Amino acid sequence: MRSDCYTDDVMAEVVRDPANFSPPGGESMRDVEGRMTGFIHTQVLPRIQRDGRPGVIVSHGLAIKWSVIARWPTRLMKPVDG
């Protein structure tokens, strides 16, 4: 059961360092961001540059949100005037 894995101690670790926490057998959000960024730089951008056509990247929401926040944290975390 989920509650067997995510004890109070484990949840405290998640809250303390969400970016680097990895569940048993899983990846941390930093790992996901690194893997996604690597793929974009080695596979997607070269094709866009070579072909001159736009590209589309599809993934699940949390991975995309984390990758965007990791790249532009201050811009996304502060209210924008105007």
C-alpha angles and dihedrals in degrees: 000000000000092000090058091059100036101056122168090266092052092047090051088055090050091052093044096052113006095165094058101033114110123187118231107293092001142100131261118237088252089056091050092048091050093049093048093046091049091051092048092050097044102035114016106038095047090053092048091048092046098044099031091222127122119259134215126214119199125191140134118291101251094054092049093045092050093047092051094045091047090055100042107018100151095046092051099039098052125068113254117227120220 
